[in-house]
Amino acid sequence: MIFSHFDSDHAGGLMYILENMKVKNVIIGIQNEDSYLYKKMIEIVKEKNINLIVIDNPKMLKIDDIYLDFIWPIKNKLISENKLNNNSLVFRLIYNNTKIMFTGDIEIPAENVIVSEYKNNKNRLKSDILKVAHHGSDTSTTKEFLELVNPKIALIGVGKNNSFNHPSKDVISRLEDVQIKIYRTDLMGEITIFVNNRIGNSKLKIKNEIKF
């Protein structure tokens, strides 16, 4: 189980799973702020003797044929502004030739640090699919970050008619300006990604399952 960060909309449902299902490993980023859900997670992990992996520097983990390439947070560069969001786990899931970037709720301060850290190592961020940060809020998805990730597809997880007016029109424009194909859960419902498992010939399929 991977916690991107401990905002309730990202971690609340995972707590139920953690309490009611068998989980062998939990992966989190190093925390820059205590929160109720973080403390609750620690209690459950200790009670159930679950292995806890804390990412505090760039690290690669291998699970069967899948690699998890963690690029953020970095312990000596943690961000003090909006701590829970900006220190979200950022990682790429790599399966054969397909790379998917997960960004939690990072905002511009975190994106700026990531760009600075990896601008001379562009391949470390390059991804086929980008899970757009913070539900498409205009606090994220800068032009500079997009240039380094250079995705073909953007996924936006966002509720229909949400009170925050996510996703931002500016973010949509930035994605469209560089011809990134956009998939949105508010318009399309559940989105499932299928990746061909043949090495050297990975083919990506995305299926929209419209649910109301």
N, C-alpha and C positions, 0 to 999 in steps of 0.2 A: 504494500500500500504506500502510495506517495501522497504526502500533503504538500500542496504548493505553498500554502500559508494558512494562518489560523483565523481568517475572517469566517463568519458563520456561514456565508453562502458557498464557501469552498470546503469547509471542514465539518460543518454540522452533520451532514448526512454520513460522512465517513465515520463519525463517532459511533453511530448506530451499528455500522458494519463491524467496527473494531470490537464493540461490546458483545455482538451476537453471532459473529462468524469467526472461523479459525483464520488467523493472520500470522504468518511466520516472521515477516520482516516489515518494518515501517521505516520509510525514508523521509527525512525532513531537512530543511536548511538550518544553519546556525541562526539562532534567534537574537534579535536586537531589542526585543520587548516581550515581557511576560503578558500573557493573555489567558482568559478563563479556559478557552478550548485547548490551548497548549498545555496548561497545567492538568486539565482533565485527561488529555492524551497520555501524558507522562504517568499519571496514576494507573491508567488501564494497562499500559505497556509493562509497568513494574508488576502489577497484580497478575498478569497473564504470562509474564516472563517472555515477552516478545522481543526479538532482536531489533534494536534501534540503531539506524545508520544516520549520522548527522553529517551533512555536506557543508564544509567550511572553506573549501578551496576547489578549483577545477579538478574533476575526477571522472574516470570512466568505470562503469560497472557493467559486467556481462551477466545476462540471465538467459541461459540456453543460447539461442542464435540471435538474441537481441542485445544491443549495446545501449546503455543510458549514459550520455555524455553531458555531465553536469558542468555548467559554465558560470553559474551564479547561485548563491552569494559567495563573496570572498571575505574572509574574516577580518582582514585589516582595511577593508574598504566599505564596510557596512554603512548604510545610509540612515541618517537620523530623521529625515523628513518622511512623514507617513510610513512609519517603520514596517508595519505588517505588509503593506503592498509592495514597497520598494525592495524589500529583502525576500520576496517570493523566490522559490526555486525556479531557475530557468535551465532547461535541459533539452537536448535532442534525443529522440528515440531513433535509433538507426537499425534498420533491418535490410540486409543486403545493400541494394543501391538506393533505398528510399530513406529520407531523413525528414523527421517531423519535429518542429521546434515548439516547445511548450513554454509559456511565459507567465503563467499565473496572473497577478494583477500589477506587474511592474509599471512604473510611470516614467516620465521623462528623465528624472535624476538617475534612475537605475539604467535606463537605456543609454544615457550619455556615458556612464562609467563602463558599461559593457562595450560600447563602440570604441572607447579609448583603449580598453584592454586588448581588444581583438582586431583592431584595424590593420595590424600588420600580419594577421593570421586569419585571413578572410575565410579560408576553408573550414575553420572551426565553427563558424556561424551559418554557413551556407546550408539551406534546407529547401526541400521540395514543397513542404507545407508549413505554414505558420499559423499556430493558434494565436489569434490576435489578442494582445494583452488587455486586461481590464474591460472586457465585454465591448470593445470598440470605443471606449471613452477617448475624448480628445486629449486626455492627459498622457497618452501613450502613442506608440506606432509612429515615431518620427521618421522623416525622410532618410536620415543617416542610418538609422537602425534597419530600415527596409532595404537599403542599398547593400548592406552587408549580408543580411539573411537571403535576400534575392529569391523569394519563394515564387512558385508557379500558382499556388493556391493559398487562399486565406480562409480560415475557419473562424467565425464569430459566434461564440456562445452567449446568447442574449434572450431575455424574456420578451414576449410579445407585449407591445404597449406599455413598456416599463416606465416608471416615473422619472428615470434619469435621462430619458430620450437617447439611450444607447441603441445602436452605434452612432457615433458622431458623423455628421455629413462631411466634415473635414477629413476624417480617417477614411471614409469610403472614397472620397476624391483622391486621396494619396494612393490608395490601392489601385484605383481605376487608372490613374495617370501612368502607372508603370505596367498596366495590363495584367494585373493579378486577378485570377478568377475568384470570386467571393461566394462562399457558402455561409448562410445565416440560419441559426436555429429558429429565430422568430418568424421567418418566412417559409422555411423548409421543413421544420420539425427535426426529428432525430436524424443525425448524419453518421453513416457507417463507412469506414475506410477498409478496403480490401487490398492487400499487397501480395502479388505473386511471389512465391517462396523460392523460385529458381535463381540460384546465384548467377550474377552477371546478366540477368534478364528480368529484373524486377519491373513489373507493370502495375501502375496505380489505378485503382477504380474507386470511385466515390459514389455511394448510393444514398439517395434521399428517401427516408421513410417518413412520409407526411403523417403526423399523428395529431388528432384534435380531441 
